[in-house]
Amino acid sequence: MDPNSTEEECEDAFHSAKAYAIHSYTECGRDTDWARQAEHFVATAAACLLADDDTAGAGNRAWKAAMQVRNARNCALMEQEGDAGENEADRQYRIATEFLEA
């Protein structure tokens, strides 16, 4: 978030985010810890944004990060037991619609 970050600081942040994303990767067949899943998606989003052009892969990094954040927000909603509120995709569509209608 610091526009004055050095290249080395950004690289260190990328490696930390990537390491946590790998460490927290979903294990199939286990009960889901929604808070831990949310952490995984936040780390993956950070890694998407911090990746350099060589490691980012094909596609738009901002879009990839946005999708990971959407997953994190949905996991956070799942963590709130009994809350049947709108999911993140619904919330984003509602915001976009309100903006376009204004």
Secondary structure, 3 states (H helix, E strand, C coil): CCCCCCHHHHHHHHHHHHHHHHHCCCCCCCCCCHHHHHHHHHHHHHHHHHCCHHHHCCCCHHHHHHHHHHHHHHHHHHHCCCCCCCCHHHHHHHHHHHHHHC
